[in-house]
Amino acid sequence: MFSQGGSTGGEAGKFDQRVDDYIARLEAPRSEIASELRRIIHEAVPEITETIHFDLPWFVRHGRVCYIRGLRDSVALSFQAGALLTDPGGMLEGTGKFMRHIKVRSTDYLDREQIKAWVVQAVGLNISDKDQFETLVRESASGHGDE
């Protein structure tokens, strides 16, 4: 698993043991897919925090960003404001006013860079201060926070 031994503070984001538990309850290959999505989300925005909301693992930074959900034959990665995200490949699904998701059936064909870009953009949508958003983008691009 990806656990950091419960929640951690400081510069890095916070990991939640309940997310470990959620992922552990998923059968393979969904548990591996969920773990990989979790890793990608934390790589994109190292300061992101995990929580459980509506019985699902949510990732939060300046507001709700996204969540993962184990489905029968896949794992959904859903974005709170997905309708506002740039989606050049038309990968995001959904017809609601805001939410959009992708269904991941294998880690073999994951577009990791696109997922990272969506996570950074989604956090940016939660930030009202343009300078703070530009700092986030610079830090994500330079790998800041991976120390």
N, C-alpha and C positions, 0 to 999 in steps of 0.2 A: 504494500500500500504506500501511499504518499504521505502518511502522517508525519507531523512534526511534533508528536507527543502532546497533542492538545493545542490550545490556542497559544500563539506567541505574540509578543508585543514588539515595540520598536519600529524600525524602518520597514521591515518586511511585513507582508500581509499576515493575516491571522488564519490559521488552519483550525478546523473544527473536527473533533473526534466523531461527532455525529455524521459528518460527511464520510469519514472512513467507514463507519458502520453501514451507511446507506449503500456505498459501493460494494462492501463485502457481501451484502445480501443479494446483489445481482449475480446471475449465473454468467459463466463465460459464454461467449466472448464479450458480453455487455459490461462486465466488471472491468475488463482491460480497456475497453473503449472509454468508459467513464473516467478511469484513472488517467488516460492519455489526454482527454479533454480538460480535465482538472489541471494537469501539468501545463498544458498550452496556455490556459487562462492565466495561471500564475506567472508564466514566462512573459506574457504580454504586459501585464501590470502587476509587478511584484508586490505592490502595496495593497492589493485587493484582499478583501476579507470574506471568509466563508461563513454561512449560517444556514440553518434549516428554517424554511418558511413554507407553510402549506405542505409539510412533510417532504419537501424537496430541497436539494442542495442549491442554494443561491449564492451568487458572488456579488459583493457589494463594494462600491467605491463611489462616494459622493451620491449615493442612492443605489437602487437595484440596477444591476447590469444584465445578468443572465442567470440561467439555471440549467441543470442537467436533469434528465428524467429517463429512467429505464423504461423502455417499451417492450412489447412482446419479442420483437426481433431486431431491435435497434436501440440506440440512445439518442434522445433529442437534446440538442443544445438550443435553447430558446432565449431570445433577446427581448428584454422589456420594451425597448423602443426600436425594435427591429425594422419597422416600416420606414424609419428615418436613416437607416444605415445604407451606405454605398454598397451596391451588390452587382458589380460588373458582369459576373458570370451567371446571374439569375439563380443562384443556389438557394437563397432563402425562400422558404415556403410559408404560406399563411395568407389569409384574406381579411383578418381582423384589422381594427383601426391602428393598432400599434405593434402587437407581438408578431415576431417572425421566428422561424426555427429551421434547423437542418436536422435530418435524420441520418445518423451515422451507423452503418452496418459493419464497418471494418475500419481498422486504423491504417490499412494499406493505401487507401486513396484519400486520406485526409489532406485538405489544403491548409496546412498548419499556418502558413503566413497569412492567408485570408482570414482565418479565425482570429489570429492575433490582431490583425488590423480592425476587425469588427469589435473586439473587446476594447481596444484603445479608443476607437470612435465612440462606442457606447458610453464609456466613462466620460469622454469629452462632452457628450450630450447632457451628462449630469452636472457638468461644471459650468457655472454661469460666467466665471472670470476667464476671459480669453487668454490672458497671460499665463494663468495657472494651467490651462489646457495645452498651450504651446510648450510649457515646461514638461508636462507629462509626455508629450509626443517626443521631445528631444531625449528625455531620459529613457524612454522605451526603446528608441532607436539606438542609443549608445549602450544599452544593456545595464544602465544604472539600476542599482537595487539588487543585482545578482551577487553582490559581494558577500 
